[in-house]
Amino acid sequence: MTKEDEREVQRKLRILQHAEKIGHVAKTCRYFGIGRASFYRWKRAYERGGEAGLVNAKTIPKNPPNQTPPEVAEKVLHLRRKYHLGPERIMWYLARYHGIKLSDATI
């Protein structure tokens, strides 16, 4: 966990503790300038995972839908390394012999 993540976790903990201490979520949210939906999301995350639940998760998907499959990438790399083909020739070869259509920019 980076220092920035640690600071963010400590900030969220202070907000949660403040709300617990005064017993009024709306006042706490106004005081700290956050939305109540965020507060309750942090509270659920803290109840489920403790401090580790308060770490900001990455917003990118683990497997993007338009990612080139690994086996196709391996074929491209093989053609490039072994035969020193350029993007257009690789594109032509894959389309003709393997039925794989890629743009030259992808290659």
Secondary structure, 3 states (H helix, E strand, C coil): CCHHHHHHHHHHHHHHHHHHHHCCHHHHHHHHCCCHHHHHHHHHHHHHHHHHHHCCCCCCCCCCCCCCCHHHHHHHHHHHHHHCCCHHHHHHHHHHHHCCCCCCCCC
